[in-house]
Amino acid sequence: MNAKKNETANLHFRELLKQKDSNRIDDLVFKLNDEISEKVDCTKCGNCCRSLMINVNDADAARLSAHLQIDKEDFYNCYVERSSQGSLAVMNTIPCHFLDENKCTVYEARPNECREFPGLHHPGFTKRLFTIFMHYGRCPIIYNVVEKLKEEISM
């Protein structure tokens, strides 16, 4: 990917996007995401699973522990790092424990953050530009949606 090469242009593009009608941008992003997502085989990439810190909520832990057929506390002890207050929990390794040859071995029970990534199907694209561009070099879907979006709004 040309993510590094595009850094300066992307800074300008982010500022341009902030000036646009957010509903119009969302409509374009939804359309582009639908077109591009169907062409990208995430199992050929796996960058998200190899590089992201994944938050795990209690519902995720319950679903995953049931899928793995282990006690929820055992799941937490084996796979999750919790804050001292217990309010924040993240998978305790990067890459993810459950990644095997770019495939998720717990796909049906994966955490909600994994289900939602890269999140281009949600409204408010222009309110999430920091996150979008943080993942621009990581995710081919985000990269290609942003590059097509540049063409669509004639950067």
Disulfide bonds with the S-S distance in Angstrom:
none
